[in-house]
Structure formats: C-alpha cells, structure tokens
Amino acid sequence: MDVTQARNAGGHEQALDLARGIAAYIDHPLVAGLARVIAKHPTADIANAFNHKQVACKMWALDELFESCGGRFGRIWVLGGWYGVLPAMLFNDARFDIAAIDSIDVDPEVGPVARTLNREAGDRFQALTEDMYALDYAAGRPDLVINTSCEHIADLRAWLALVPRGANVLLQSNDYFSEPTHINCVVSLAAFEAMAALREIRFSGELPTKKYTRFMLIGTV
C-alpha cells in the first residue's frame, strides 16, 4: 500500500468511526444508514451527496412540499435519485406519511448504495435502474414525481410531456452554468417557470447559495 492509499484508507476509517459514533449518540435511522453506506460502499461519493448544500436544498424541498401538498402520499418517484438521500430524508421526517418511494436512476452503480441507505424502509423503498424517458408514468401512477436535477435535462418540456396531465411534480434547477454537466440551466425563477409551463403552480421560489441559486417549482403538469 502506497502513501496515498494509506491516507485514503485512514480517512475512510475516520469517517466510518465518526458516522458510527454520531449514530450511536443520536440513534437516528438516517445517520445509521450513512454509517452503513460508508462501511459497505467505501468508494461511493456519499460525502458529496450529503454535503451541506445538498442537504439544505432537500430540506427546503421537504418544507415547501409539506406546506404546499401536505404530508400523505401513496407512491413517490424520485428521478435522478442518485444514492437515495432524498427518500431517506422523506422517510425520516415525521411530517410525512408515505406508503412507498421509488428512487430511479440510469446509473446502475448507485442502486446498491441507495438500498443500503434506505434499508430500514424495507419494501417501502425501491432503487430502480431505469431511463426516465422510458418510464410508463400513466401505468405507474405515482402521487408525486420529483426531479431535483432539471439542469441535466436537455428538453424539460419534452420530458414533462411524458407525465400524465394533472400529475403532481416537484422540480428544481439552478443557474450554475459553469458546471460542465449542467446542460440546461436557467437564468431566473421566471425562466424556470416559463420552461416548465406547469398548469398549476402551488409553490415557486429560489434558494441562494454561495456559487449559484437553486430554483424550485411545485405544482401539476
């Protein structure tokens, strides 16, 4: 083992010890899930998925979702679900009563991590490897479709056209144009509203961060 490998291994052990210690102290399922992920999936970029900006944006989404739509849902689809952090936060928020959440992502490597994180949800949680353009939204009939990565969608309207009329959606985008993987950012909240062209908007707002502003819409297509 070279110096770099040793340093990385030491950092991983420290992160695992820290997560396990916090989980033991506060006895919280989400923190326990993070400790499991660090132990079982040492190469997963969970630190990025659960950094303070990611968490802040998801907490904002949960707060406004509850205020706009209440807390009872049958099935929720989270598109671009990555490591399943948002489902884990939803399951562990006492305001919400959710029968099932499907975390859907085209990357086959993220599913096992998401299942580890959400293990305590049991059969209420699924991590599916699917292309969001190939999903049968009408047959699946989710109560809510969440997509917090609209900046990665080349044609937002073309995707939204696949979602049945009247379906509830929560959408987020941003103005972080300097990130190469962001292929369809928006310059303002008004631009995001125009791009999405929802039939009904229950919430429209923005959350400034250090490098960019995140925009969010909650409503129906």
URBEL-V865631 format. One record per residue. N is the residue number from 1. RES is the residue in one small letter. PHI is phi in degrees with one decimal (* if undefined). D_CENTER is the distance of its C-alpha to the mean C-alpha in Angstrom with 1 decimal. Layout:
# URBEL-V865631
n-><N;N>
res-><RES;RES>
phi-><PHI;PHI>
d_center-><D_CENTER;D_CENTER>
This chain:
# URBEL-V865631
n-><1;2;3;4;5;6;7;8;9;10;11;12;13;14;15;16;17;18;19;20;21;22;23;24;25;26;27;28;29;30;31;32;33;34;35;36;37;38;39;40;41;42;43;44;45;46;47;48;49;50;51;52;53;54;55;56;57;58;59;60;61;62;63;64;65;66;67;68;69;70;71;72;73;74;75;76;77;78;79;80;81;82;83;84;85;86;87;88;89;90;91;92;93;94;95;96;97;98;99;100;101;102;103;104;105;106;107;108;109;110;111;112;113;114;115;116;117;118;119;120;121;122;123;124;125;126;127;128;129;130;131;132;133;134;135;136;137;138;139;140;141;142;143;144;145;146;147;148;149;150;151;152;153;154;155;156;157;158;159;160;161;162;163;164;165;166;167;168;169;170;171;172;173;174;175;176;177;178;179;180;181;182;183;184;185;186;187;188;189;190;191;192;193;194;195;196;197;198;199;200;201;202;203;204;205;206;207;208;209;210;211;212;213;214;215;216;217;218;219;220;221>
res-><m;d;v;t;q;a;r;n;a;g;g;h;e;q;a;l;d;l;a;r;g;i;a;a;y;i;d;h;p;l;v;a;g;l;a;r;v;i;a;k;h;p;t;a;d;i;a;n;a;f;n;h;k;q;v;a;c;k;m;w;a;l;d;e;l;f;e;s;c;g;g;r;f;g;r;i;w;v;l;g;g;w;y;g;v;l;p;a;m;l;f;n;d;a;r;f;d;i;a;a;i;d;s;i;d;v;d;p;e;v;g;p;v;a;r;t;l;n;r;e;a;g;d;r;f;q;a;l;t;e;d;m;y;a;l;d;y;a;a;g;r;p;d;l;v;i;n;t;s;c;e;h;i;a;d;l;r;a;w;l;a;l;v;p;r;g;a;n;v;l;l;q;s;n;d;y;f;s;e;p;t;h;i;n;c;v;v;s;l;a;a;f;e;a;m;a;a;l;r;e;i;r;f;s;g;e;l;p;t;k;k;y;t;r;f;m;l;i;g;t;v>
phi-><*;-82.9;-63.0;-63.4;-62.3;-64.0;-63.8;-65.1;-63.5;-64.4;-64.7;-65.1;-63.4;-65.1;-63.2;-65.0;-61.5;-63.2;-62.1;-66.0;-65.0;-64.5;-61.5;-68.1;-74.3;-101.9;50.9;-116.5;-57.3;-66.3;-66.8;-61.8;-63.9;-61.8;-62.1;-62.8;-63.3;-61.1;-72.9;-89.7;-128.7;-63.5;-93.7;-66.9;-85.8;-67.6;-63.5;-72.6;-67.1;-119.2;-74.2;-63.7;-70.8;-61.2;-65.4;-60.2;-66.3;-73.9;-63.3;-59.7;-61.8;-64.5;-61.3;-73.7;-63.4;-63.8;-66.5;-87.0;-128.0;82.0;-118.0;-102.1;-139.8;-77.7;-127.1;-115.6;-105.7;-108.0;-88.5;63.9;-67.9;54.6;-91.1;75.9;-68.3;-62.7;-57.4;-62.0;-67.3;-64.8;-62.2;-100.4;-102.3;-62.2;-71.8;-106.6;-121.4;-121.9;-71.0;-159.7;-132.0;-107.5;-98.2;-116.9;-148.2;-76.7;-84.5;-69.0;-79.4;-87.7;-58.5;-59.2;-66.8;-62.0;-68.2;-64.2;-62.9;-102.8;-56.7;-71.6;-76.8;61.6;-77.9;-75.6;-121.4;-131.2;-112.4;-113.6;-96.3;-145.0;-87.2;-63.8;-79.0;-102.7;-73.4;-97.6;-67.4;-67.6;-73.3;-70.3;48.6;-68.8;-69.7;-150.1;-110.8;-111.7;-137.9;-96.3;-129.7;-64.6;-67.1;-94.8;-101.5;-63.4;-131.6;-62.8;-64.4;-64.4;-69.7;-61.9;-66.5;-79.7;-86.4;-58.5;-58.4;92.9;-71.0;-83.1;-136.3;-124.8;-124.0;-130.8;-143.8;-158.5;-111.6;-89.2;-66.9;-75.3;-80.1;-58.2;-80.7;-88.3;-95.7;-149.7;-69.9;-125.1;-85.1;-161.1;-63.3;-60.5;-66.2;-65.9;-60.4;-66.7;-67.2;-75.0;50.0;-67.6;-72.7;-138.0;-114.3;-94.8;-146.7;-143.5;-163.3;-137.1;-128.2;-69.8;-127.4;-62.6;-105.5;-160.4;-112.2;-97.4;-112.3;-141.0;-126.8;-127.3;179.4;-128.2;-83.5>
d_center-><35.8;36.0;35.2;31.7;30.8;32.3;30.4;27.1;28.0;29.1;25.9;23.9;26.4;26.1;22.3;22.7;25.6;23.8;20.7;23.2;25.4;22.8;21.7;25.4;26.0;23.5;23.0;19.4;17.5;14.2;16.5;18.5;15.6;14.9;18.7;18.7;16.3;18.5;21.5;20.7;18.7;20.4;19.4;15.6;14.3;12.5;14.2;12.4;8.8;10.2;12.5;13.7;12.4;8.7;9.5;11.6;9.4;7.0;10.5;11.9;9.6;10.7;14.2;14.7;13.4;15.9;18.5;18.2;17.8;18.7;17.1;18.4;16.5;17.8;15.1;11.5;10.1;6.4;7.6;6.9;4.9;6.8;7.9;6.3;5.8;4.1;6.9;9.1;9.1;9.9;12.5;14.0;14.5;18.0;17.7;15.8;17.7;15.6;17.5;14.8;11.3;10.9;8.2;9.8;10.3;13.7;14.0;16.0;15.8;12.2;12.9;15.5;13.4;10.6;13.8;15.4;12.8;12.8;16.5;17.8;16.1;18.6;18.8;16.4;13.6;13.7;12.1;13.7;14.8;15.3;15.8;14.2;17.6;19.4;17.7;20.2;18.4;21.8;22.5;19.1;19.3;15.9;16.3;13.1;11.1;7.8;7.4;6.2;8.3;11.6;13.6;13.4;15.1;18.8;19.8;17.4;20.3;21.1;17.7;17.7;21.3;20.1;18.5;21.4;23.0;22.1;18.6;16.2;13.2;10.8;10.6;10.1;12.3;14.6;18.1;17.6;20.2;21.4;18.4;19.9;16.8;16.1;18.5;18.1;17.6;19.3;22.0;21.5;20.0;22.9;22.3;18.7;20.3;23.0;20.9;18.8;22.0;20.6;23.5;22.5;20.5;19.9;18.1;18.2;17.7;17.0;16.0;18.3;17.5;20.1;19.5;17.9;17.0;13.7;14.5;13.0;14.7;14.7;17.5;19.0;19.8>
